[in-house]
């Protein structure tokens, strides 16, 4: 599984955590436990009645046991999104 992350290094990724958070940043590193290091990252906080809030986090480490999903973002498309007008229910935590 960890070898699948190699192409994402130094690219913009979105990480969905087991507790339902969405962290977006540049993947700088990872290990065999899928602990990930993100740089220049922020958390996107979704709301059904106001736009997406982006909380700046900077350099951030996410433990592998809290990673539910990692995916590469299209940077060009992502910069064109108008976060103030996006409405969505927050994600629920993952239940195992």
N, C-alpha and C positions, 0 to 999 in steps of 0.2 A: 504494500500500500504506500509506504513512504516514497518509493521510487517514482510513483505517479505524481508526486508533488514537485519533482525536479524541474519540469518545464515552467512552473509558476514562479520560481525564484526570480526576484527583481521585477515582478509584474504585479499589477493591481488585482487584489483578490477580495472576495467577500467571504467572511467566516460566519456561519450560523452556529451559535453555541447551544449546548444542551438546555440552557435556561432561557432560550428564545431571543438572545441578543444578536444583532447584526453588526459586526465589526468589519470595516473596510480599510484596507491599507496595503502597502507594498510588502510582499512576502520576502523576508530577508534570510530566513533559515528555519530549519525543522530538524527533528531527530526521529529515532526509531519508534518513539512513543507518540508521535505526531504532536509533540509540543511545538508550537509555532511562534516565530518572532515576526511581528509586523512593525513597520516603520511608517511614520507620517500617517497614522491611522486615526479614524474617528468612528464613533458608534452612531448608527442611524436609529433614532427612536421614532417609531411609527405611532400615529394617532388617527382615530376615525373622525375627529372633529377639527384638526389643525394640521398644518404641513409637517413634513419630516424634520425633526430636530437633529442637528449633527453636533455631537459632543466631541470635541477634540481630545484625543488621548495621547498622541505623540508615539513614542516607542512603546510597544505593548507585547507582552508574552501571554499566550493562552495555553493552558495545560491541555495535553492531548485527550484526557478523559472528559473534557468539556467541549471538544470539537464535535459537532454533529455533521457539518458539511463545509467544504471549501470549494470555491469556484472562481475562475478567472473572470474579471469584468472587462468589457470593452470600454477602454478609457474614453474614446471619442463619444460614444453613445452616452456614457455615464455623465460626462460634462454637459451634455445637452438637456439632461433631466431638470425639470423645474420642481425642486424639492418642496417649495412652498405650497404647491397645488396638489401634491400627491397625498391621498388619504388612504389609510389602511389600518386594519386592526393589528395590534401588536401580536407577535407570535407567542404561542403557548410554549411552556417548557416541554421537552421531550420526556416521555415516560417509558421506562424500560420494563 
